[in-house]
Amino acid sequence: MERPAEGGGMAAALRAAKRALRGELRQRLRALGAAEKQRQSRLLARQVIGHPKYQESKRIAIFLSMPDEIQTEEIIKDIFKQGKECFIPRYKPHSNHMDMLKLSSTEDISSLTLTSWNILQPSDDDSAREEALAGGQEQDCTADATEKNSTFQINPASWSDSWLSSAQSQQA
């Protein structure tokens, strides 16, 4: 059995490795031109939209992209075009907590609050939005094709490795 001190050291090492990887990814993304980022974003959107789990899902959890990330706007538009439910994160200040709250339309994005980290999200006092995990939804919001109200989670950061690899091979 692992001793607590070892677990704490491993957690700190993992946090440091994640921080270093995020920094490297940010640097590599900044090196890509705007046209290449847009091209890669369109390719990724087509892959996501064509994925069987996405097609089967009725509820989609997606992050609103930052300028230096893979752009999710095309995916969000498709979510509403297909009549799916769209959920976006709201981070709690000074904590690890995040809720996935329902977005009613693409136009609803303009009503969101810009945080100190320049992230658009529902305001802290916005209690009218449905929370994705309310009513017994699974904690991780992953797709399950056997469930009537399955959810497909889209996180641009999780696609970064393959996106960057593809972008680099295109530039080489």
C-alpha positions as CSV (number, residue, x, y, z in Angstrom):
1,M,0.0,0.0,0.0
2,E,1.2,3.5,-0.8
3,R,2.1,5.8,2.0
4,P,0.3,9.3,2.0
5,A,3.6,11.1,1.7
6,E,4.4,9.2,-1.5
7,G,1.0,10.0,-2.9
8,G,1.3,13.7,-2.2
9,G,4.7,13.7,-4.0
10,M,3.2,11.9,-7.0
11,A,0.3,14.4,-7.1
12,A,2.7,17.3,-7.0
13,A,4.8,15.8,-9.8
14,L,1.7,15.2,-11.9
15,R,0.6,18.8,-11.4
16,A,4.1,20.0,-12.4
17,A,4.1,17.7,-15.5
18,K,0.6,19.0,-16.5
19,R,1.7,22.6,-16.1
20,A,4.8,22.0,-18.2
21,L,2.7,20.2,-20.9
22,R,0.2,23.0,-21.0
23,G,3.0,25.5,-21.4
24,E,4.5,23.6,-24.2
25,L,1.1,23.2,-26.0
26,R,0.4,26.9,-25.6
27,Q,3.8,27.7,-27.1
28,R,3.3,25.3,-30.0
29,L,-0.2,26.7,-30.7
30,R,1.1,30.2,-30.8
31,A,3.6,29.2,-33.4
32,L,0.8,28.1,-35.8
33,G,-0.6,30.8,-38.1
34,A,-4.3,31.8,-37.8
35,A,-5.2,30.2,-41.2
36,E,-3.6,26.9,-40.1
37,K,-5.5,27.0,-36.8
38,Q,-8.7,27.7,-38.6
39,R,-8.1,24.9,-41.1
40,Q,-7.3,22.4,-38.3
41,S,-10.4,23.5,-36.3
42,R,-12.6,22.9,-39.3
43,L,-11.1,19.4,-39.8
44,L,-11.6,18.6,-36.1
45,A,-15.2,19.9,-36.2
46,R,-15.9,17.5,-39.1
47,Q,-14.4,14.6,-37.2
48,V,-16.4,15.3,-34.1
49,I,-19.6,16.0,-35.9
50,G,-19.2,12.8,-37.8
51,H,-18.4,10.7,-34.8
52,P,-21.0,8.0,-34.0
53,K,-21.1,8.9,-30.3
54,Y,-21.7,12.6,-31.2
55,Q,-24.5,11.6,-33.6
56,E,-26.1,9.3,-31.0
57,S,-25.9,11.9,-28.2
58,K,-28.8,14.2,-27.2
59,R,-26.8,16.2,-24.7
60,I,-23.4,17.6,-25.5
61,A,-20.9,19.1,-23.0
62,I,-18.4,21.4,-24.8
63,F,-16.0,24.1,-23.7
64,L,-16.2,27.5,-25.4
65,S,-12.8,27.9,-27.1
66,M,-10.3,30.6,-26.3
67,P,-8.6,32.4,-29.3
68,D,-5.4,30.2,-29.0
69,E,-7.4,26.9,-28.8
70,I,-9.1,24.7,-31.3
71,Q,-12.2,26.7,-32.3
72,T,-15.5,25.0,-31.2
73,E,-18.0,27.5,-32.8
74,E,-18.8,25.2,-35.7
75,I,-19.5,22.3,-33.4
76,I,-21.7,24.5,-31.2
77,K,-23.7,25.6,-34.2
78,D,-24.2,22.0,-35.2
79,I,-25.4,21.0,-31.8
80,F,-28.3,23.5,-32.1
81,K,-28.9,22.7,-35.7
82,Q,-29.4,19.0,-34.8
83,G,-31.7,19.9,-31.9
84,K,-29.3,18.6,-29.2
85,E,-28.8,20.1,-25.8
86,C,-25.6,22.1,-25.2
87,F,-23.8,22.4,-21.9
88,I,-20.9,24.7,-21.1
89,P,-18.7,25.0,-18.0
90,R,-19.0,27.4,-15.2
91,Y,-15.9,27.4,-13.0
92,K,-16.2,28.3,-9.3
93,P,-13.7,30.9,-8.3
94,H,-10.8,29.6,-6.1
95,S,-11.8,26.0,-6.4
96,N,-11.6,22.9,-8.6
97,H,-15.4,22.8,-8.9
98,M,-17.1,23.2,-12.3
99,D,-20.7,22.9,-13.3
100,M,-21.9,22.2,-16.8
101,L,-24.8,24.5,-17.5
102,K,-27.2,24.5,-20.4
103,L,-26.8,27.0,-23.2
104,S,-30.1,27.8,-24.9
105,S,-28.7,28.9,-28.3
106,T,-25.7,30.3,-30.1
107,E,-27.0,33.8,-29.4
108,D,-27.0,33.0,-25.7
109,I,-23.2,33.1,-25.8
110,S,-23.4,36.9,-26.0
111,S,-25.2,37.0,-22.6
112,L,-22.3,35.2,-20.8
113,T,-20.0,36.9,-18.4
114,L,-16.3,37.2,-19.1
115,T,-14.2,36.0,-16.2
116,S,-10.8,37.4,-15.0
117,W,-9.3,34.6,-17.1
118,N,-11.1,35.9,-20.2
119,I,-13.4,32.8,-20.2
120,L,-17.1,33.3,-21.2
121,Q,-19.3,31.5,-18.7
122,P,-22.7,31.9,-17.0
123,S,-22.5,34.3,-14.1
124,D,-22.3,33.0,-10.6
125,D,-25.9,34.3,-9.8
126,D,-27.3,32.6,-12.9
127,S,-29.4,29.9,-11.3
128,A,-32.0,29.5,-14.0
129,R,-29.9,27.3,-16.2
130,E,-30.2,23.5,-16.1
131,E,-27.1,21.7,-14.8
132,A,-26.0,18.7,-16.9
133,L,-25.6,16.4,-14.0
134,A,-28.9,17.2,-12.3
135,G,-31.4,14.4,-12.4
136,G,-29.0,11.5,-12.2
137,Q,-26.7,12.1,-15.1
138,E,-23.3,10.5,-14.9
139,Q,-20.6,12.6,-13.2
140,D,-18.2,12.4,-16.2
141,C,-20.7,13.3,-18.9
142,T,-19.4,10.7,-21.3
143,A,-21.4,9.2,-24.1
144,D,-23.3,6.0,-23.5
145,A,-25.2,5.0,-26.6
146,T,-27.5,2.7,-24.6
147,E,-29.0,5.6,-22.7
148,K,-31.8,7.7,-24.1
149,N,-30.3,11.0,-22.9
150,S,-26.6,10.2,-23.4
151,T,-24.0,13.0,-23.3
152,F,-20.9,13.3,-25.4
153,Q,-18.1,15.4,-23.9
154,I,-16.0,17.6,-26.1
155,N,-12.9,19.1,-24.6
156,P,-10.6,20.9,-27.0
157,A,-7.6,20.3,-24.8
158,S,-8.1,16.5,-25.1
159,W,-7.7,16.8,-28.9
160,S,-4.6,19.0,-28.7
161,D,-2.0,16.3,-29.1
162,S,-3.5,14.8,-32.3
163,W,-4.3,18.3,-33.6
164,L,-0.8,19.6,-33.0
165,S,0.8,16.5,-34.5
166,S,-1.4,16.9,-37.6
167,A,-0.6,20.6,-37.8
168,Q,3.1,20.0,-37.5
169,S,3.1,17.3,-40.2
170,Q,1.3,19.7,-42.5
171,Q,3.9,22.4,-41.9
172,A,6.9,20.1,-42.4
